[in-house]
Amino acid sequence: MSSQISSNCPADENYIPREKGLIRRDRILDAATEIFCQNGFEAASLQEIMSIAGGSLATLYRLFGNKEGLFQAVIERTSGQMIEKLSVPCVEAKNPEQVLISMGMSFLDLLTSPKVGAIHRLLISESARYPQLREIFLKTAPERNMRFVADYLQSLVDKGYLQLDDCYIGAQQLMSMFKGNYHLRCVFGDEVKLTEAEKQNFVSRAVKLFLNGCAVDRKL
């Protein structure tokens, strides 16, 4: 079967949905996330998505262009939700250790959520046939999150809190520590149940280990 994704008219870039339109857009994305994760990309039916979300295919095409555009919007929204959760600790007045712990707690919660696990399973199952989906994901979710954490680490370097010659690599290492094996278990469909105390202990240890490796002689 061809790995080319059928395309319709491109999304109308000049179309700006109003409040009701934004609600409708979110409903479509909710339904699309459910159907993509349940049926896979190829088998996902746009008609079924719209029967759940309500509305016409014309609306879907106007907003997203085609199935690939809809999938990209699903990934972009998921990535945006992750960035939003990661950014909250940076807004609050906390010391660097507490900010990183809060980031880690949010990141671990997201990575072990059933929705994110289902999206990752979808990407793994479809990436061989549709490599463009893999590229959409890699350039959207992980890259944006990694850059966000790297920028925060760079701000700590600039303030003299940390010694890091490559904050992007540092962000990769720190976020990998936050994953542990919990994310892999979630991708395999295991329901990861951790108490708040267990998550706090796991993330705090990762942050302390990271800071011990790159902190300068200054109280954090």
C-alpha positions in Angstrom: 0.0 0.0 0.0 1.3 3.4 -0.8 2.8 5.5 1.9 1.6 8.7 0.4 -1.0 10.5 2.3 -4.0 11.6 0.3 -4.4 15.3 0.2 -7.3 17.6 -0.2 -7.2 21.4 -0.4 -4.8 23.0 1.9 -6.1 24.6 5.1 -7.4 28.1 4.7 -4.6 30.1 6.4 -6.8 33.2 6.3 -9.6 31.6 8.2 -9.6 32.7 11.9 -12.2 30.8 13.9 -14.2 32.8 16.5 -15.0 31.6 20.0 -17.5 29.0 18.8 -15.2 28.0 16.0 -12.4 27.4 18.5 -14.6 25.2 20.6 -15.5 23.3 17.4 -11.8 23.0 16.6 -11.1 21.6 20.0 -13.9 19.1 19.6 -12.5 17.9 16.3 -9.0 17.5 17.8 -10.4 15.6 20.8 -12.3 13.2 18.4 -9.2 12.9 16.1 -6.9 12.1 19.0 -9.3 9.3 20.1 -9.8 7.8 16.6 -6.1 8.1 15.6 -5.0 6.3 18.8 -7.8 3.7 18.5 -7.6 2.9 14.8 -4.2 4.1 13.6 -3.5 6.8 11.1 -4.3 4.9 7.9 -7.6 3.3 9.2 -8.8 6.5 10.8 -11.9 7.8 9.1 -12.5 11.5 8.8 -16.2 10.9 8.6 -16.1 9.0 11.9 -14.1 11.8 13.5 -16.7 14.4 12.4 -19.6 12.2 13.5 -18.1 12.3 17.0 -17.1 16.0 16.9 -20.2 17.2 15.1 -20.0 19.3 12.0 -19.1 18.8 8.3 -16.1 17.6 6.5 -15.9 21.0 4.8 -15.2 22.5 8.2 -12.5 20.0 8.8 -10.8 20.7 5.5 -11.1 24.4 6.0 -9.4 24.1 9.4 -6.8 21.4 8.7 -6.6 20.8 5.0 -6.4 17.0 5.1 -5.7 14.0 7.4 -2.0 14.8 7.7 -2.8 18.4 8.6 -5.3 17.2 11.2 -2.7 14.8 12.7 -0.1 17.6 12.8 -2.6 19.8 14.7 -3.2 16.9 17.2 0.6 16.7 17.8 1.0 20.4 18.0 -1.8 20.7 20.6 -0.3 17.9 22.7 3.1 19.6 22.5 1.6 22.9 23.5 -0.1 21.4 26.5 3.3 19.9 27.6 5.0 23.3 27.2 2.3 25.0 29.2 2.7 22.5 32.0 6.5 22.8 31.9 6.4 26.6 31.9 4.3 27.1 35.0 7.2 26.5 37.4 9.3 29.1 35.6 6.7 31.7 36.2 6.5 31.1 39.9 9.2 32.5 42.2 11.1 29.3 43.2 14.7 28.4 43.5 16.2 26.4 40.6 16.0 23.1 42.4 12.3 23.5 43.0 11.7 24.7 39.5 13.4 21.6 38.0 11.5 19.3 40.4 8.2 20.9 39.4 9.1 20.5 35.7 10.1 16.9 36.3 6.8 16.2 38.1 4.8 17.7 35.2 6.9 15.9 32.6 6.5 12.5 34.3 2.7 13.0 34.7 2.4 13.7 31.0 4.7 10.9 29.8 2.8 8.4 31.8 -0.6 9.6 30.8 -2.7 7.1 28.7 -3.2 9.7 26.0 0.5 10.4 25.4 1.3 6.6 25.6 -1.4 6.0 23.0 0.0 8.7 20.7 3.5 7.2 21.0 2.2 3.7 20.2 0.4 5.2 17.1 3.6 6.8 15.9 5.7 3.7 16.4 3.1 1.6 14.5 2.7 4.0 11.6 6.2 5.6 11.2 7.5 3.0 8.8 4.7 3.6 6.3 4.4 7.3 7.0 7.8 8.7 7.9 6.4 12.2 7.5 4.3 11.6 10.7 7.4 10.7 12.6 9.1 13.9 11.4 6.1 16.0 12.4 6.2 14.6 15.9 10.0 14.9 16.4 10.1 18.5 15.2 7.1 19.4 17.3 6.8 17.8 20.6 10.2 16.5 21.8 12.1 19.4 20.1 10.0 22.2 21.5 10.1 20.7 25.0 13.8 20.1 24.9 14.5 23.6 23.7 12.3 25.0 26.5 14.2 23.2 29.2 17.5 24.0 27.5 16.6 27.7 27.6 15.8 27.5 31.3 19.1 25.8 32.0 20.9 28.5 29.9 19.3 31.1 32.2 20.8 29.3 35.2 24.2 29.2 33.5 24.0 33.0 32.8 23.2 33.6 36.4 26.1 31.6 37.6 24.1 28.7 39.1 25.3 26.0 36.7 28.3 25.0 34.7 27.1 23.5 31.4 28.9 23.9 28.1 25.9 22.6 26.1 22.5 23.2 27.7 20.6 21.3 25.0 22.6 18.1 25.8 22.0 18.9 29.5 18.3 19.1 28.9 18.2 15.8 27.0 20.1 14.1 29.9 17.8 15.6 32.6 14.6 14.8 30.8 15.8 11.2 30.1 16.3 10.9 33.9 12.8 12.0 34.5 11.4 9.3 32.2 13.1 6.4 33.9 11.4 3.2 32.7 8.0 4.5 33.4 7.5 6.0 30.0 8.4 2.8 28.2 6.0 0.9 30.4 3.3 3.4 29.4 4.1 3.0 25.7 3.7 -0.7 26.1 0.2 -0.1 27.5 1.0 -0.6 31.1 -1.0 1.6 33.5 1.6 3.4 35.6 0.3 4.2 39.0 2.6 6.3 41.2 1.7 8.1 44.3 2.6 11.8 44.6 5.2 10.8 47.2 6.8 8.2 44.9 6.9 10.7 42.0 8.4 13.4 44.2 11.0 11.0 45.5 11.9 9.8 42.0 12.1 13.3 40.4 13.9 14.9 43.4 16.6 12.3 43.2 17.1 12.9 39.5 17.3 16.7 40.0 19.8 16.3 42.9 22.0 14.0 40.8 21.9 16.4 37.9 22.7 19.5 40.0 25.5 17.7 41.8 27.1 17.1 38.4 26.9 20.6 37.1 26.3 23.1 39.9 29.0 25.6 40.7 30.1 26.4 44.3 26.9 28.5 45.0 23.9 27.7 47.1 20.9 26.9 45.0 
